[in-house]
């Protein structure tokens, strides 16, 4: 059984006030915040790293009375993802999503992430076959199907990635399946119908007149499809 999880991407926020944006998203009803870590090598862009995540964790500390409330979903678009596991854990990351294309030993990396106290997730680019996740999925907390080419925000949603989501949901009905790229009104409906339950939304939430209303809309679309499938938590 799974539940809707809405994870606004801080890549669409104001980098001069990320802490405030982080609080704004949680206050608007988000479940997670999505932190895009890019190294300028695996993808042609550079964003944030452990020092910024650490500063964000200081600004948005975990609460013992509400475990999981201030969840940092770290999407590691980096070469040599093994290198950064201890650093991201120390900085305050809650989930570490590596790219299948960036490592030769995905299972070992998954175990390393969990050994460092984080949830482990694996992402695939649009050009990567979903088949690569089938053996790894039982060891993962989440699979991420990219619906844009990783590296930049504001790109157009790739609906032709939905068969990957459908196949993952068919094989792993109780796994968190995330989609990232171009999600908002007009596209979340397609992703939810395909079986995605974790929605990364950047521009559509941050540029919305009412982020709370947009987050509620995204959650509603996912929830009704999970209920329809009989897998709603």
C-alpha positions as a printed NumPy array, in Angstrom:
array([[  0.   ,   0.   ,   0.   ],
       [  1.246,   3.49 ,  -0.835],
       [  0.142,   7.065,  -0.281],
       [  0.362,  10.291,  -2.297],
       [  3.587,  12.179,  -1.668],
       [  4.086,  15.677,  -3.046],
       [  7.689,  16.885,  -3.173],
       [  8.162,  20.445,  -4.456],
       [ 11.562,  20.97 ,  -6.041],
       [ 13.575,  23.791,  -4.492],
       [ 15.31 ,  24.151,  -7.861],
       [ 12.33 ,  26.337,  -8.78 ],
       [ 12.648,  28.387,  -5.607],
       [ 14.68 ,  31.487,  -4.786],
       [ 18.235,  30.433,  -3.972],
       [ 18.661,  33.589,  -1.888],
       [ 15.977,  32.368,   0.532],
       [ 15.858,  28.594,   0.289],
       [ 15.173,  28.162,   3.985],
       [ 12.09 ,  30.381,   3.753],
       [ 10.953,  28.572,   0.6  ],
       [ 11.416,  25.251,   2.336],
       [  9.194,  26.329,   5.233],
       [  6.679,  27.797,   2.767],
       [  6.336,  24.473,   0.997],
       [  5.832,  22.496,   4.209],
       [  3.382,  25.107,   5.462],
       [  1.516,  24.716,   2.161],
       [  1.092,  20.992,   2.749],
       [  4.001,  19.358,   0.971],
       [  5.123,  15.963,   2.262],
       [  8.767,  16.304,   1.221],
       [ 11.024,  18.856,  -0.408],
       [ 13.08 ,  17.706,  -3.374],
       [ 16.721,  18.818,  -3.425],
       [ 18.444,  18.631,  -6.805],
       [ 22.188,  18.119,  -6.409],
       [ 24.05 ,  18.622,  -9.699],
       [ 27.807,  18.473, -10.185],
       [ 28.308,  19.955, -13.655],
       [ 29.677,  16.611, -14.838],
       [ 26.911,  14.007, -14.799],
       [ 24.575,  16.798, -15.906],
       [ 25.55 ,  20.152, -17.495],
       [ 24.553,  22.296, -14.537],
       [ 25.711,  23.023, -10.975],
       [ 23.297,  23.599,  -8.103],
       [ 23.613,  22.785,  -4.422],
       [ 25.758,  20.426,  -2.373],
       [ 26.242,  19.214,   1.216],
       [ 26.941,  22.676,   2.732],
       [ 23.627,  24.041,   1.455],
       [ 21.724,  20.936,   2.527],
       [ 23.328,  21.22 ,   5.951],
       [ 22.288,  24.883,   6.203],
       [ 18.756,  23.952,   5.155],
       [ 18.629,  21.228,   7.789],
       [ 19.622,  23.782,  10.416],
       [ 16.847,  26.056,   9.18 ],
       [ 14.325,  23.208,   8.98 ],
       [ 15.281,  20.75 ,  11.724],
       [ 13.665,  17.354,  12.106],
       [ 11.041,  17.096,  14.835],
       [ 11.045,  14.102,  17.173],
       [  7.307,  14.387,  17.718],
       [  6.644,  14.31 ,  13.955],
       [  9.114,  11.869,  12.365],
       [  9.305,  12.216,   8.615],
       [  7.588,  15.61 ,   8.517],
       [ 10.546,  17.63 ,   7.258],
       [ 11.784,  15.058,   4.758],
       [ 14.697,  15.962,   2.464],
       [ 14.516,  13.996,  -0.792],
       [ 18.016,  14.352,  -2.278],
       [ 18.23 ,  13.714,  -6.013],
       [ 21.908,  13.14 ,  -6.736],
       [ 22.646,  14.004, -10.365],
       [ 26.348,  13.39 ,  -9.858],
       [ 29.151,  11.235, -11.125],
       [ 30.611,   8.816,  -8.565],
       [ 27.522,   8.899,  -6.306],
       [ 29.249,   6.623,  -3.795],
       [ 31.533,   9.504,  -2.852],
       [ 28.739,  11.683,  -1.515],
       [ 26.719,   9.235,   0.583],
       [ 28.381,   9.986,   3.96 ],
       [ 28.387,  13.724,   3.249],
       [ 24.693,  13.897,   2.393],
       [ 23.814,  11.765,   5.409],
       [ 25.847,  14.05 ,   7.658],
       [ 24.25 ,  17.127,   6.088],
       [ 20.769,  15.881,   6.946],
       [ 19.463,  14.114,   3.857],
       [ 16.637,  11.642,   4.439],
       [ 16.61 ,   9.893,   1.069],
       [ 19.452,   9.505,  -1.409],
       [ 18.424,   9.015,  -5.031],
       [ 21.298,   7.978,  -7.276],
       [ 21.21 ,   7.538, -11.032],
       [ 21.537,   4.022, -12.357],
       [ 23.662,   5.415, -15.185],
       [ 26.218,   6.856, -12.729],
       [ 27.334,   3.67 , -10.972],
       [ 28.627,   0.239, -11.89 ],
       [ 27.482,  -1.287,  -8.583],
       [ 23.922,  -0.146,  -7.871],
       [ 23.17 ,  -2.834,  -5.28 ],
       [ 26.311,  -2.092,  -3.29 ],
       [ 25.5  ,   1.614,  -3.433],
       [ 21.967,   0.923,  -2.209],
       [ 23.376,  -0.938,   0.78 ],
       [ 25.847,   1.881,   1.493],
       [ 23.043,   4.443,   1.518],
       [ 21.01 ,   2.414,   3.994],
       [ 24.064,   1.783,   6.141],
       [ 24.369,   5.56 ,   6.431],
       [ 20.837,   5.845,   7.768],
       [ 19.042,   7.105,   4.666],
       [ 16.361,   5.67 ,   2.429],
       [ 17.707,   4.478,  -0.933],
       [ 16.23 ,   5.311,  -4.318],
       [ 17.351,   4.868,  -7.911],
       [ 16.574,   7.093, -10.884],
       [ 16.648,   6.365, -14.593],
       [ 17.022,   8.858, -17.429],
       [ 14.501,   8.931, -20.29 ],
       [ 16.835,   6.918, -22.505],
       [ 17.374,   4.127, -19.969],
       [ 15.22 ,   1.009, -20.104],
       [ 13.052,   0.383, -17.052],
       [ 14.22 ,  -3.247, -17.096],
       [ 17.411,  -2.258, -15.257],
       [ 15.367,  -1.609, -12.116],
       [ 13.59 ,  -4.947, -11.883],
       [ 16.262,  -6.842,  -9.91 ],
       [ 17.218,  -3.81 ,  -7.853],
       [ 13.696,  -2.686,  -6.929],
       [ 13.175,  -5.113,  -4.019],
       [ 16.132,  -3.456,  -2.277],
       [ 14.95 ,   0.118,  -2.911],
       [ 12.648,   2.445,  -1.033],
       [ 11.734,   4.267,  -4.249],
       [ 12.25 ,   4.274,  -8.   ],
       [ 12.38 ,   7.541,  -9.954],
       [ 11.344,   7.696, -13.6  ],
       [ 12.623,  10.934, -15.082],
       [ 10.042,  12.636, -17.279],
       [ 12.578,  15.167, -18.594],
       [ 16.282,  14.998, -19.278],
       [ 17.956,  15.653, -15.895],
       [ 19.894,  18.85 , -15.374],
       [ 17.502,  21.778, -15.725],
       [ 14.086,  22.785, -14.426],
       [ 11.141,  24.015, -16.46 ],
       [ 11.271,  21.354, -19.178],
       [  8.301,  19.792, -20.972],
       [  6.819,  16.607, -19.519],
       [  7.582,  13.47 , -21.566],
       [  4.362,  11.451, -21.593],
       [  6.088,   8.602, -23.45 ],
       [  7.829,   7.697, -20.168],
       [  4.531,   6.522, -18.671],
       [  4.846,   2.879, -19.814],
       [  7.877,   2.658, -17.502],
       [  5.774,   3.829, -14.584],
       [  2.984,   1.422, -15.494],
       [  5.362,  -1.531, -15.65 ],
       [  6.959,  -0.678, -12.314],
       [  3.564,  -0.321, -10.669],
       [  2.421,  -3.631, -12.116],
       [  5.481,  -5.458, -10.809],
       [  5.865,  -3.586,  -7.518],
       [  2.419,  -2.427,  -6.367],
       [  3.621,  -1.315,  -2.931],
       [  6.734,   0.625,  -3.915],
       [  7.053,   4.394,  -4.029],
       [  7.311,   5.412,  -7.672],
       [  8.376,   8.99 ,  -8.325],
       [  8.128,  11.104, -11.462],
       [ 10.174,  14.256, -11.929],
       [  9.934,  16.851, -14.66 ],
       [  7.145,  19.01 , -16.028],
       [  4.505,  17.961, -13.482],
       [  1.493,  20.169, -12.874],
       [ -2.101,  20.535, -13.993],
       [ -2.468,  18.782, -17.33 ],
       [  0.347,  16.304, -16.733],
       [ -0.042,  15.001, -13.178],
       [ -3.274,  13.341, -14.261],
       [ -1.376,  11.218, -16.776],
       [  1.365,  10.326, -14.281],
       [ -1.126,   9.435, -11.566],
       [ -3.127,   7.247, -13.904],
       [  0.074,   5.416, -14.867],
       [  0.684,   4.627, -11.192],
       [  3.071,   7.286,  -9.898],
       [  2.487,   8.211,  -6.262],
       [  5.433,  10.561,  -5.586],
       [  5.193,  13.799,  -7.55 ],
       [  8.09 ,  16.221,  -7.917],
       [  6.746,  19.606,  -8.969],
       [  8.837,  22.732,  -9.314],
       [  7.56 ,  25.6  , -11.4  ],
       [  3.911,  24.553, -11.143],
       [  4.003,  24.876,  -7.358],
       [  6.421,  27.751,  -6.861],
       [  4.802,  29.929,  -9.536],
       [  1.252,  29.07 ,  -8.512],
       [ -0.952,  31.875,  -7.214],
       [ -1.732,  29.556,  -4.292],
       [  0.9  ,  26.818,  -3.712],
       [ -1.32 ,  25.187,  -1.083],
       [ -4.127,  24.806,  -3.598],
       [ -1.765,  23.368,  -6.229],
       [ -0.273,  20.842,  -3.796],
       [ -3.788,  19.776,  -2.792],
       [ -4.712,  19.332,  -6.454],
       [ -1.659,  17.176,  -7.154],
       [ -2.372,  15.059,  -4.095],
       [ -6.018,  14.623,  -5.066],
       [ -5.15 ,  13.347,  -8.535],
       [ -2.737,  10.782,  -7.115],
       [ -5.074,   9.72 ,  -4.334],
       [ -8.024,   8.971,  -6.577],
       [ -5.896,   6.796,  -8.834],
       [ -4.39 ,   4.88 ,  -5.918],
       [ -7.892,   4.235,  -4.599],
       [ -8.96 ,   3.081,  -8.056],
       [ -6.08 ,   0.597,  -8.084],
       [ -6.869,  -0.568,  -4.56 ],
       [ -3.4  ,   0.27 ,  -3.234],
       [ -4.105,   3.427,  -1.251],
       [ -2.582,   3.371,   2.232]])
